[in-house]
Amino acid sequence: MSYLSERRLQTLMLIREYLKWRKEVFGKDSLCFTYKGLEKWFRRNRHWRWIPWSTVWRYIRILCDEHLIERRGTTKSKETIFCISEMALKILEEYESRFHRSGK
């Protein structure tokens, strides 16, 4: 099993939840996001408020260094585009399957 710190895992889960929401609401089936879009969603969803936005921002950069999130360029308004990697999604699935099997 791959090991991730709690904050790294929480940040990946938050990003994946944002991408699922965006797919449901806007029909955008993409693994990519910007800080601005993620932050707007983050601030509207109070159930993630226990993590400070500065921590999420910092861990996105750390996950980029670990190649679990990739920088893919910029938008027309000069915002950086990030994409969650397939490896990160596999790690999240692995953690979820182990969590559900243990009955916690």
C-alpha positions in Angstrom: 0.0 0.0 0.0 1.3 3.4 -0.9 1.8 5.7 2.1 0.6 9.3 2.1 0.5 11.7 5.0 -2.9 12.6 6.3 -2.9 16.1 4.9 -1.7 14.9 1.4 -4.5 12.4 1.4 -7.1 14.9 2.6 -6.0 17.4 -0.1 -6.3 14.7 -2.8 -9.8 13.8 -1.5 -10.9 17.4 -1.5 -9.7 17.9 -5.1 -11.4 14.7 -6.2 -14.7 15.8 -4.5 -14.4 19.1 -6.3 -14.0 17.4 -9.7 -17.0 15.1 -9.0 -19.1 18.2 -8.1 -18.0 20.0 -11.2 -18.9 17.0 -13.3 -22.4 16.8 -11.7 -23.2 20.5 -12.0 -21.5 21.6 -15.2 -20.9 18.2 -17.0 -17.2 18.9 -17.2 -15.5 15.5 -17.1 -11.9 16.6 -16.5 -9.2 15.8 -14.0 -7.9 19.4 -14.2 -8.6 22.4 -12.1 -7.3 25.9 -11.2 -6.7 27.4 -7.7 -9.4 29.9 -8.4 -12.1 27.4 -9.2 -11.1 25.1 -6.3 -11.0 27.9 -3.9 -14.4 29.2 -4.7 -15.9 25.8 -4.3 -13.9 25.2 -1.1 -15.2 28.4 0.5 -18.8 27.5 -0.3 -18.5 24.0 1.2 -18.4 24.3 5.0 -17.6 20.6 5.6 -14.0 21.3 4.4 -13.6 24.4 6.5 -11.6 22.6 9.2 -8.6 22.7 6.8 -7.3 26.2 6.2 -7.2 27.2 2.5 -3.4 28.1 2.9 -2.8 24.5 3.8 -4.7 23.2 0.8 -2.7 25.6 -1.4 0.6 24.5 0.1 -0.1 20.8 -0.2 -1.1 21.2 -3.9 2.4 22.5 -4.5 3.9 19.6 -2.4 1.8 17.1 -4.4 3.1 18.6 -7.6 6.7 18.0 -6.5 5.7 14.4 -5.8 4.1 14.1 -9.2 0.6 13.2 -7.9 -0.6 16.5 -9.3 0.8 17.9 -12.6 1.1 21.5 -13.7 -0.3 21.7 -17.2 0.1 25.3 -18.3 -2.0 28.4 -17.8 -5.4 29.7 -18.8 -5.9 32.9 -20.8 -6.1 34.8 -17.5 -2.7 33.4 -16.5 -4.1 31.0 -13.9 -2.1 27.7 -13.5 -3.9 24.6 -14.6 -3.3 21.5 -12.4 -4.4 18.0 -13.2 -4.7 15.1 -10.7 -2.6 12.2 -11.9 -3.9 8.6 -12.5 -1.4 7.4 -9.8 -3.1 9.8 -7.3 -6.5 8.4 -8.2 -5.3 4.8 -7.8 -3.9 5.7 -4.3 -7.2 7.2 -3.3 -9.1 4.1 -4.5 -6.6 1.9 -2.6 -7.2 3.8 0.6 -11.0 3.8 0.2 -11.1 0.0 -0.5 -9.0 -0.7 2.6 -11.1 1.7 4.7 -14.4 0.1 3.6 -13.1 -3.5 4.1 -12.0 -2.9 7.6 -15.6 -1.9 8.7 -14.6 1.5 10.1 
